[in-house]
Amino acid sequence: MPIRLLHAFAVLVVATAALPAVELLVTPDHTDGLYAARATVTWTVSAKDQAPVDLKYTVKSGGTVEVAKGVLAFADGKATVQATLAQAGTLLLEIPHDGKTSCGGAAYDWTHIPVALPEPKDFDAFWKAKLAELAKVPVDARLEPVESDVAGVKLWKITMGNIHGTSIHGYVARPDGEAPCPALLQVQYAGVYPLEKHWSLDRAKEGWLVLNIIAHDLPVDQPKEFYAQQADGPLKNYASIGADDRETSYFLRMYLSCYRAADYLAKRPDWNHKTLLVEGGSQGGLQTVVTAGLHPAVTVITANVPAGCDMDGAALHREPGWPHWVWAGANLQKLVTASAYYDVVNFAKRVKCPALIGLGLVDTTCPPAGVFAMINQLTAPKRLVIMPLAGHMGDHGPFYPVMGMWWNAAKNGQAPPLQ
């Protein structure tokens, strides 16, 4: 290659390597992301720096069925995409670039989004039997004092009995003394990891009697390497363990752990008998709704981007949420049948206390259609925080101030702010 061409090629390579990654902001023309059926949503796609060329997009109903596609046409750093939906549901705009995907969301007639399948006729009978099975297992609550590092707060590790010879593990924290306190049950998001002591201590410092339980039959305070080995070994893809049979589902032990944890708090002499709040996000949101659906002592719940909603959403051509109990395979019908006993939409019908739910319209882990379907099953007082620009991770800023107001009201024995 001639020296002059070689130099030009080198400059081109350097210049290409130096190009910044594309940063896009996608916003709907309705700031809340909500639309009536057959209305048109217009997303504005804004490029932070130089607008890219030949950037393709797709719009999918329920995150699965393509309803529009094309190439973005930028002018002055902005492009628009339009789409519509004729019935209750959600739309997801996807723009792949630089190894990631920028998304826009919209919800149509969300109060009419249905569940995919009816609940099993023996749903209540099944869970009544499982609670009876749990009742035969001694609680055997063992408390081990732990240094709290927070003045005025006591901390213990706790272990309790569960079905099939398993155990429940967690932290208990409360203010010094024996005065009755409002109770707070913390349940955990997906993954295999230790519990941080401050998650309980910070709330106990505010006046709560706190129980924080790990989702697995594991100690709460081992080195990170221990949990990494569990995640890559016996708990790898734990959500799929036993998923094709209601008797062997990995979540059976988890759900009963939540029930026993709530029951333990409700029977402690230092509970104030007024407030038992359950809270969590993602898998923790799943457990939160389930706990309230199973245990009558729960008085209020806050669940952000809850998982486990509408597990057979594919029956209505929409993407179900994590943990995706139902997937294509030889045991598809068995998976569908078993998943119904664990689907959060069916527990939501049985929640009797006020519920605060947060969801993101561009959440592809716990897609909004299924979460809306779950919310529509709640008959108790409820408040929904819709985050039109939020995915599963990242900025959930609109949810947390409302959650804080709900927690403060519950702690003070007041009704939560529903508006």
C-alpha positions as CSV (number, residue, x, y, z in Angstrom):
1,M,0.0,0.0,0.0
2,P,1.5,3.4,-0.9
3,I,2.6,5.5,2.0
4,R,0.0,8.3,1.3
5,L,-2.9,5.7,1.3
6,L,-1.5,4.0,4.3
7,H,-1.5,7.3,6.2
8,A,-5.0,8.0,5.2
9,F,-6.2,4.6,6.3
10,A,-4.5,5.1,9.7
11,V,-6.2,8.4,10.1
12,L,-9.6,6.8,9.2
13,V,-9.1,4.0,11.8
14,V,-8.1,6.5,14.5
15,A,-11.0,8.7,13.7
16,T,-13.5,5.8,13.7
17,A,-12.2,4.5,17.0
18,A,-12.6,7.9,18.5
19,L,-16.3,8.3,17.6
20,P,-18.3,8.5,20.8
21,A,-21.1,6.0,21.5
22,V,-24.5,7.2,20.5
23,E,-26.6,8.4,23.4
24,L,-30.3,8.6,22.8
25,L,-33.2,10.0,24.9
26,V,-36.6,8.7,23.9
27,T,-39.7,10.5,25.2
28,P,-43.4,10.1,24.4
29,D,-45.6,13.1,23.6
30,H,-47.8,12.3,26.6
31,T,-45.5,12.8,29.6
32,D,-47.2,10.0,31.5
33,G,-46.9,7.6,28.6
34,L,-50.7,6.8,28.7
35,Y,-53.0,6.7,25.7
36,A,-56.6,5.8,24.8
37,A,-57.1,2.9,22.4
38,R,-56.5,3.9,18.8
39,A,-54.7,7.1,19.8
40,T,-51.3,7.8,18.2
41,V,-48.1,7.9,20.3
42,T,-45.3,10.1,19.0
43,W,-41.9,9.4,20.5
44,T,-39.2,12.0,20.1
45,V,-35.7,10.5,19.8
46,S,-33.0,13.0,20.8
47,A,-29.3,12.4,20.1
48,K,-27.0,13.9,22.7
49,D,-24.1,14.5,20.3
50,Q,-23.9,13.9,16.5
51,A,-27.0,12.3,15.2
52,P,-26.4,8.8,13.8
53,V,-27.4,7.7,10.4
54,D,-29.2,4.6,9.2
55,L,-30.4,3.8,12.7
56,K,-33.2,1.3,12.5
57,Y,-36.2,0.9,14.9
58,T,-39.0,-1.5,15.6
59,V,-42.3,-1.0,17.6
60,K,-43.8,-4.1,19.2
61,S,-47.1,-4.7,20.8
62,G,-46.6,-6.3,24.2
63,G,-42.9,-6.4,23.5
64,T,-43.4,-9.3,21.0
65,V,-45.6,-8.5,17.9
66,E,-44.1,-6.1,15.4
67,V,-46.5,-3.3,14.5
68,A,-44.0,-0.8,12.9
69,K,-40.4,-0.5,11.7
70,G,-38.2,1.9,9.8
71,V,-35.1,4.0,9.8
72,L,-34.8,7.1,12.0
73,A,-34.6,10.4,10.1
74,F,-32.8,12.9,12.2
75,A,-33.1,16.7,11.8
76,D,-31.3,19.0,14.2
77,G,-30.5,16.0,16.4
78,K,-34.1,14.8,16.7
79,A,-36.3,12.2,15.0
80,T,-39.8,11.0,15.6
81,V,-41.5,7.6,15.6
82,Q,-45.3,7.1,15.5
83,A,-47.5,4.1,16.3
84,T,-50.9,3.2,17.6
85,L,-52.7,0.3,19.3
86,A,-56.4,-0.5,18.8
87,Q,-56.9,-2.3,22.1
88,A,-55.7,-2.3,25.7
89,G,-52.0,-3.1,25.9
90,T,-48.5,-1.7,25.6
91,L,-46.1,-0.7,22.9
92,L,-42.3,-0.9,23.1
93,L,-40.1,1.1,20.7
94,E,-36.6,-0.5,20.3
95,I,-33.6,1.2,18.8
96,P,-30.5,-1.0,18.8
97,H,-27.1,0.7,18.7
98,D,-23.6,0.3,20.1
99,G,-24.4,-3.0,21.6
100,K,-27.4,-1.8,23.6
101,T,-31.0,-0.8,22.9
102,S,-32.7,2.5,23.6
103,C,-36.4,2.1,24.3
104,G,-39.6,4.1,24.4
105,G,-42.9,2.9,25.9
106,A,-46.6,3.6,25.9
107,A,-49.6,2.1,27.6
108,Y,-53.1,1.9,26.1
109,D,-56.3,1.7,28.2
110,W,-54.2,0.1,30.9
111,T,-57.1,-0.4,33.3
112,H,-58.5,-2.9,30.9
113,I,-55.4,-5.0,30.3
114,P,-56.5,-8.6,31.2
115,V,-54.6,-11.5,32.6
116,A,-53.7,-14.2,30.1
117,L,-55.3,-17.2,31.7
118,P,-57.8,-17.9,34.5
119,E,-56.5,-19.1,37.8
120,P,-56.6,-22.8,38.8
121,K,-59.9,-23.8,40.4
122,D,-58.0,-25.4,43.3
123,F,-55.6,-22.4,43.8
124,D,-56.8,-21.7,47.3
125,A,-57.0,-25.4,48.2
126,F,-53.4,-25.9,47.1
127,W,-52.0,-23.0,49.2
128,K,-54.2,-23.9,52.2
129,A,-52.6,-27.4,52.1
130,K,-49.1,-25.9,51.8
131,L,-49.6,-23.6,54.7
132,A,-50.9,-26.6,56.7
133,E,-47.7,-28.4,55.7
134,L,-45.6,-25.5,56.9
135,A,-47.5,-25.3,60.2
136,K,-46.3,-28.8,61.0
137,V,-42.7,-27.6,60.8
138,P,-41.5,-26.1,64.1
139,V,-40.7,-22.4,63.7
140,D,-37.6,-22.9,65.9
141,A,-36.6,-19.3,65.7
142,R,-32.9,-19.0,66.7
143,L,-31.6,-15.5,67.3
144,E,-27.8,-14.8,67.4
145,P,-26.8,-11.3,68.6
146,V,-24.7,-9.4,66.0
147,E,-22.8,-6.1,66.5
148,S,-25.0,-3.5,64.9
149,D,-22.6,-0.6,64.5
150,V,-25.6,1.8,64.9
151,A,-26.1,3.4,68.3
152,G,-29.5,2.7,69.8
153,V,-30.2,-0.3,67.5
154,K,-30.0,-4.0,68.2
155,L,-29.3,-6.6,65.6
156,W,-29.6,-10.4,65.4
157,K,-29.1,-13.1,62.8
158,I,-32.2,-15.3,62.7
159,T,-32.8,-18.9,61.4
160,M,-36.2,-20.5,61.2
161,G,-37.6,-23.8,60.0
162,N,-39.2,-24.3,56.6
163,I,-40.6,-27.2,54.6
164,H,-38.6,-30.1,53.2
165,G,-35.9,-29.7,55.9
166,T,-34.9,-26.2,54.6
167,S,-34.3,-23.1,56.7
168,I,-35.1,-19.4,56.5
169,H,-32.2,-17.0,57.2
170,G,-32.2,-13.3,57.8
171,Y,-31.5,-10.3,60.1
172,V,-33.8,-8.9,62.8
173,A,-33.2,-5.3,64.0
174,R,-35.1,-3.0,66.3
175,P,-34.5,0.1,68.5
176,D,-33.2,-0.5,72.0
177,G,-35.8,-1.4,74.6
178,E,-38.9,-3.4,74.4
179,A,-41.5,-0.8,73.3
180,P,-43.9,-2.2,70.7
181,C,-42.8,-1.1,67.1
182,P,-44.4,-1.1,63.7
183,A,-43.0,-4.1,61.7
184,L,-41.2,-4.1,58.4
185,L,-40.5,-7.3,56.3
186,Q,-37.9,-6.8,53.6
187,V,-37.7,-9.4,50.8
188,Q,-35.0,-9.6,48.2
189,Y,-34.5,-9.0,44.5
190,A,-33.2,-11.8,42.3
191,G,-29.8,-13.2,42.5
192,V,-27.6,-14.9,45.0
193,Y,-25.8,-12.5,47.4
194,P,-25.4,-11.7,51.1
195,L,-27.6,-9.4,53.1
196,E,-26.1,-6.0,54.0
197,K,-26.6,-5.3,57.7
198,H,-27.4,-1.7,57.0
199,W,-30.5,-2.6,55.0
200,S,-32.1,-3.6,58.4
201,L,-30.2,-1.2,60.7
202,D,-31.2,1.9,58.8
203,R,-34.9,1.2,59.1
204,A,-34.6,0.1,62.7
205,K,-33.0,3.4,63.5
206,E,-36.2,5.1,62.2
207,G,-38.2,3.1,64.7
208,W,-39.1,-0.1,62.8
209,L,-39.0,-3.7,64.0
210,V,-37.3,-5.1,60.9
211,L,-37.0,-8.6,59.5
212,N,-34.9,-9.0,56.3
213,I,-34.8,-12.5,54.8
214,I,-32.6,-13.9,52.1
215,A,-34.5,-15.6,49.3
216,H,-32.5,-18.8,49.5
217,D,-31.6,-21.4,52.1
218,L,-28.2,-19.8,52.6
219,P,-26.4,-18.0,55.5
220,V,-26.6,-14.2,55.2
221,D,-23.1,-13.1,55.9
222,Q,-20.6,-15.3,53.9
223,P,-17.9,-13.9,51.6
224,K,-19.0,-12.9,48.1
225,E,-17.0,-15.8,46.7
226,F,-19.4,-18.2,48.6
227,Y,-22.4,-16.7,46.8
228,A,-20.7,-16.7,43.5
229,Q,-20.0,-20.4,43.8
230,Q,-23.7,-21.0,44.7
231,A,-24.8,-19.0,41.8
232,D,-22.6,-20.9,39.4
233,G,-23.4,-24.2,41.0
234,P,-26.5,-25.6,42.7
235,L,-28.4,-22.3,42.3
236,K,-27.5,-21.6,38.7
237,N,-30.8,-20.6,36.9
238,Y,-32.6,-21.3,40.2
239,A,-35.8,-19.9,38.9
240,S,-36.2,-22.9,36.5
241,I,-35.6,-25.6,39.2
242,G,-38.6,-27.8,39.4
243,A,-40.6,-25.3,37.4
244,D,-42.8,-27.8,35.6
245,D,-44.5,-29.1,38.8
246,R,-46.3,-27.1,41.4
247,E,-44.9,-29.5,44.1
248,T,-41.2,-29.0,43.1
249,S,-41.1,-25.3,42.1
250,Y,-38.1,-23.5,43.6
251,F,-40.5,-20.8,44.6
252,L,-42.6,-23.0,46.9
253,R,-40.0,-22.8,49.6
254,M,-39.5,-19.1,48.9
255,Y,-43.2,-18.2,49.1
256,L,-43.6,-20.2,52.4
257,S,-40.5,-18.4,53.8
258,C,-42.3,-15.1,53.2
259,Y,-45.4,-16.3,54.9
260,R,-43.5,-17.6,58.0
261,A,-41.5,-14.4,58.2
262,A,-44.7,-12.3,58.3
263,D,-46.2,-14.7,60.8
264,Y,-43.1,-14.5,63.0
265,L,-43.3,-10.7,63.1
266,A,-47.0,-10.8,63.8
267,K,-46.5,-13.0,66.8
268,R,-43.6,-11.1,68.4
269,P,-44.6,-9.4,71.6
270,D,-42.8,-6.2,70.5
271,W,-45.0,-5.8,67.4
272,N,-47.4,-2.9,67.8
273,H,-50.3,-4.8,66.2
274,K,-51.0,-1.9,63.9
275,T,-48.5,-1.9,61.1
276,L,-46.9,-4.8,59.2
277,L,-45.4,-3.5,56.0
278,V,-43.8,-5.7,53.4
279,E,-41.6,-4.2,50.8
280,G,-39.3,-5.2,47.9
281,G,-38.4,-4.7,44.2
282,S,-38.4,-7.1,41.3
283,Q,-38.3,-10.6,42.8
284,G,-38.8,-8.7,46.1
285,G,-41.9,-7.1,44.6
286,L,-43.1,-10.6,43.6
287,Q,-42.6,-11.8,47.2
288,T,-44.3,-8.7,48.5
289,V,-47.6,-9.2,46.7
290,V,-47.5,-13.0,47.4
291,T,-47.0,-12.4,51.2
292,A,-49.9,-10.0,51.4
293,G,-52.0,-12.5,49.4
294,L,-51.2,-15.3,51.8
295,H,-51.0,-13.6,55.3
296,P,-53.9,-11.6,56.7
297,A,-51.7,-9.7,59.2
298,V,-50.0,-7.7,56.5
299,T,-51.4,-4.1,56.6
300,V,-49.6,-2.4,53.7
301,I,-47.2,-3.2,50.8
302,T,-44.9,-1.3,48.5
303,A,-43.6,-3.3,45.5
304,N,-41.5,-1.7,42.8
305,V,-41.2,-3.3,39.3
306,P,-42.6,-6.6,40.6
307,A,-41.6,-9.8,38.9
308,G,-43.7,-12.9,38.4
309,C,-46.7,-11.3,36.8
310,D,-48.9,-13.0,34.1
311,M,-46.5,-15.9,33.5
312,D,-48.3,-17.1,30.3
313,G,-48.5,-13.7,28.7
314,A,-47.5,-15.3,25.5
315,A,-51.0,-16.6,25.2
316,L,-52.0,-13.0,24.6
317,H,-48.9,-12.3,22.4
318,R,-47.1,-10.3,25.0
319,E,-43.8,-10.8,26.9
320,P,-44.2,-12.2,30.4
321,G,-42.0,-11.0,33.2
322,W,-39.1,-12.6,34.9
323,P,-38.6,-15.4,35.9
324,H,-40.1,-16.6,32.6
325,W,-41.5,-19.9,34.1
326,V,-43.1,-20.7,30.8
327,W,-40.8,-21.3,27.8
328,A,-41.0,-23.3,24.6
329,G,-40.1,-26.9,25.2
330,A,-41.3,-30.5,25.6
331,N,-43.0,-29.7,28.9
332,L,-44.7,-26.5,27.8
333,Q,-48.1,-27.4,29.0
334,K,-46.7,-28.7,32.3
335,L,-44.9,-25.4,32.7
336,V,-48.1,-23.4,32.0
337,T,-50.1,-25.5,34.5
338,A,-47.5,-25.2,37.3
339,S,-46.8,-21.6,36.8
340,A,-50.4,-20.6,37.5
341,Y,-50.1,-21.6,41.1
342,Y,-47.1,-19.1,41.5
343,D,-48.4,-16.3,39.2
344,V,-48.5,-13.0,41.1
345,V,-51.7,-12.0,39.4
346,N,-53.6,-14.7,41.3
347,F,-52.2,-13.6,44.7
348,A,-53.1,-10.0,43.9
349,K,-56.8,-10.9,44.0
350,R,-56.4,-11.9,47.6
351,V,-54.5,-8.8,48.8
352,K,-56.7,-7.0,51.4
353,C,-54.4,-4.1,52.4
354,P,-53.3,-0.9,50.6
355,A,-50.8,-1.5,47.8
356,L,-48.2,0.8,46.2
357,I,-46.9,-0.5,42.9
358,G,-44.2,1.0,40.7
359,L,-43.6,0.1,37.0
360,G,-41.5,1.3,34.1
361,L,-43.0,1.5,30.6
362,V,-39.7,0.4,29.1
363,D,-39.0,-2.4,31.5
364,T,-38.1,-5.5,29.4
365,T,-37.3,-7.7,32.5
366,C,-40.7,-7.3,34.1
367,P,-42.7,-5.8,31.2
368,P,-45.5,-3.4,32.0
369,A,-48.3,-5.3,30.4
370,G,-48.1,-8.1,32.9
371,V,-47.7,-5.7,35.8
372,F,-50.7,-3.8,34.7
373,A,-52.7,-7.0,34.5
374,M,-51.6,-7.8,38.1
375,I,-52.6,-4.3,39.3
376,N,-56.0,-4.7,37.7
377,Q,-56.6,-7.7,40.0
378,L,-56.0,-5.7,43.1
379,T,-59.3,-4.8,44.8
380,A,-57.9,-3.2,47.9
381,P,-56.9,0.5,47.9
382,K,-54.0,1.0,45.6
383,R,-51.7,3.6,44.1
384,L,-49.7,3.1,40.9
385,V,-46.5,5.0,40.1
386,I,-46.0,4.8,36.3
387,M,-42.4,5.7,35.2
388,P,-42.7,6.4,31.5
389,L,-38.9,6.5,30.9
390,A,-37.8,3.8,33.3
391,G,-36.5,0.3,32.6
392,H,-36.0,-2.4,35.1
393,M,-32.7,-0.9,36.4
394,G,-31.6,2.6,36.6
395,D,-33.6,5.7,37.6
396,H,-36.8,5.0,39.5
397,G,-36.8,8.4,41.0
398,P,-40.6,9.0,40.8
399,F,-41.3,5.9,42.9
400,Y,-39.1,6.5,45.9
401,P,-40.6,9.7,47.3
402,V,-44.1,8.2,47.2
403,M,-42.7,5.0,48.8
404,G,-41.2,7.2,51.6
405,M,-44.6,8.9,52.2
406,W,-46.3,5.5,52.4
407,W,-43.7,4.2,54.9
408,N,-43.9,7.3,57.1
409,A,-47.7,7.1,57.1
410,A,-47.6,3.3,58.0
411,K,-45.0,3.8,60.7
412,N,-47.3,6.5,62.3
413,G,-50.4,4.4,62.0
414,Q,-51.9,6.5,59.3
415,A,-53.7,5.7,56.1
416,P,-51.3,5.9,53.0
417,P,-51.7,8.7,50.6
418,L,-53.6,7.2,47.6
419,Q,-53.2,10.4,45.5
